[in-house]
Amino acid sequence: MVDQQYVPTRSIAPAQARRATAAVVDAIVALVCGLAAGVAAGVEVSDGVVELRPQSPVVWGSALGVAVGVSFVNHVLLTLAVRASLGKVITGLRVVRASDGGRPGLFRLVGRWLFGFYWTVLFVPLHLATDSDVEQQDAVGLRLVCRAAR
């Protein structure tokens, strides 16, 4: 009996370098937005003198909150709308359902976003420390593919 699972004929699995570039672009966007928010929250003006207070918990709380919020909007809401985050748009990638190549749903995108944090915190340091060649895999029934040429 032949396996009936759908395999998109025009979708090509991306190279690991392309995946990594998209992830780095997405991370930089979130971090820069978070740092900008932290700086904005930490600026204090008194008697015409502008002073940045980086030791304030408000600075770091704002930075973390905005970075996580931008990450969520980029990876979940933008991907829900256009099938790709900003980094994936730049690198020519998109996110599809592994089963049929269709548009990803909200709950799977949230799961994929959370899995990304898990992967980053647990596996990236482990792979860097051991010089492993294990590649990141797709998660929660979604996969990353190259955009089809039009």
Secondary structure, DSSP 4 states (H G I P E B T S, - for coil): --------SS--PPPHHHHHHHHHHHHHHHHHHHHHHHHHHHEEEETTEEEE-TT-HHHHHHHHHHHHHHHHIIIIIIHHHHSS-HHHHHHTEEEEETTTS-PPPHHHHHHHHHHHHHIIIIIHHHHHHHT--PPP---TTEEEEEPPP-
